[in-house]
Amino acid sequence: MLDALTYPFDGSQIVAQKRKIKKQLLGCDKPIIKKNVAILGGSTTSEIKNILELFLLKDGIQPVFYESEYNRFYEDSLFDNPELNAFKPDVIYVYTTNRNLKNVPDVNISAEEVKALLNEDYCRFEQVWMTLRNKYNCEIIQNNFERPLYRLLDNRDCYDIHGKTHYIYKLNGLLYEFAQNNEWFHVCDLDYVSSDYGLRQWQNPRNWYMYKYALPIDAIPYLAYNVANIIKALYGRNKKGLVLDCDNTLWGGVIGDDGVEGIEIGEENAEAEAYAEFQRYLKSLKTIGVILNIDSKNDLNNALKGFEHRDSVLSKNDFVEIRANWENKDRNLADIAKSLNLLPESLVFVDDNPAEREIVTSQFSDVVAPKIDSVENYIQIMDRQGVFETVNLSDDDRHRSEMYQKNKERQVLQQRFTDYGEYLRSLEMRAEIVPFEQMSYGRIAQLINKSNQFNLTTRRYSQEQVEEMALSPDYITLQGRLIDKFGDNGIVSMVIGRIVENECLVDLWVMSCRVLKRDLELAMMDALVRECQKRSLKKILGIYIPTAKNVLVKDHYETLGFMKMQKHDGDITEWEFPLSSNYVNKNTVIKVN
């Protein structure tokens, strides 16, 4: 039943079976986070809410909804709304369409008058966004505007200043400019979703006249899927890398049988061109932080020869981990995840063989394995998975693959040492540990929402909440950047401590899996103690809330010298560290600041 929510899906089937699907999702023994999602609609939204709930539950987010009355998005935003105030939304989705535009340019008006109408429509929406932002300080998702049902000026409609198509194009451009300047504002690309579905079907007037739905009922899952991808990305539910087969996945043919010159890749024919384009697509994913890896049933030398083909877009250096052997692919995937210090479900398994996909997903139920078929469809199927939705793009994202490659060099270096302390000193590590900086709020929020293994409480905070705590005198905040002779790892750790009277309660302590076992946690502890001492605090209090993914840090506080004070149901433990003037730094291998 849950396969119904995996792309490519049947929208009518999801709508018809939504109650059964919801019941099954709620019965899954899967960690979830709860988030308040407000839908402020410009038309009927009840079924959008129902289907959006399914996609969010599938990704471990249990939404609680506030839904505005029909076409009350403007009033709910601008005027006092005690119910919405009490709801305290984490995310607001402003669901509007081109039917909510007040103005349509007339062919008889001047360019200045068209510009004034455009400005009026845009300012009306900007007023909505800014009012919501100022009231609720939450993430806001806004639809852009889909193309019109008809073109009064036919083909000229797209470029004539009086055309509605051109008017919507210009209005969308203003939305995009606003999004570029406000990281809390996210655009749901309704224009793309409706075009992909089919504009004639999407704009069926019958749905509007009878039900006041601005889209077909069967199209709602496609919209809800798109919105859910944005929300899950905001709360760290994205995947981190690809694990790719080689033969008939990265090139056509079997290299062990066909040889390098016999595989299909390049411009020689349609099939070869399709594989080359798929490789270009994969290479572009690297630029947004997706880690590429190989899992192939092949001799290693044969697999690597495929990347020596004169028309191969990818080289072996584009991949962080390469497993080409005759082991079962689920074992290789587990080994790759371990080497990357990631959980297997952080990876997407891409293989043309349905049997291999079935073996992997039967062993790791949360691993996504897209059902790729013919090579000409690979990109479309992969792109529609929504597993790498980009809501923020940091420098760390752009250089992530390079950072993992440097980690491999560190692993090679480690093998040359018998004394682990000597190995750490050989890395010549430097750390910059400072309070949260404004330019780093986005990266810190990303780290908070993506980190599952080294995360003591697995609480999730938005960028806006990060900023609030950074500016509040009631909090101690620390961000940690780690640099060594191989390069800059970026901001990889953070601590949030809440001051209560003369004590500091550690609300959140997170570290990237890329720098595990490098003693950065000791340097962060030293910095936290110094900040507490500046404020004359007497104790540091910690809490460990276990999950299926953070067993790695169950002994974290004990290792740092905390005393266990209480143990609660569910193995939740509370810890205490008395502060004294004779505290001795625990870090001995990292030069700080």
NORZIFEN-V646297 format. One record per helix or strand. SS is the DSSP state (@ for helix, = for strand). FROM is the first residue (numbers start at 0). TO is the last residue. Records with the same first field share a line. If there is no record, write none. Layout:
BEGIN
SS: FROM-TO ; FROM-TO
END
This chain:
BEGIN
@: 1-4 ; 10-15 ; 17-25 ; 45-57 ; 72-77 ; 81-86 ; 97-99 ; 110-135 ; 153-157 ; 163-180 ; 189-196 ; 198-201 ; 204-210 ; 216-233 ; 254-257 ; 259-261 ; 269-285 ; 299-307 ; 315-317 ; 328-339 ; 343-345 ; 353-362 ; 374-382 ; 394-397 ; 399-413 ; 419-425 ; 437-449 ; 462-470 ; 512-514 ; 519-533 ; 550-552 ; 555-558 ; 568-570
=: 32-40 ; 60-66 ; 90-94 ; 138-142 ; 184-187 ; 240-243 ; 246-246 ; 250-251 ; 263-263 ; 290-296 ; 320-324 ; 346-349 ; 367-367 ; 429-433 ; 454-454 ; 474-483 ; 486-499 ; 502-510 ; 538-543 ; 562-566 ; 572-577 ; 590-591
END
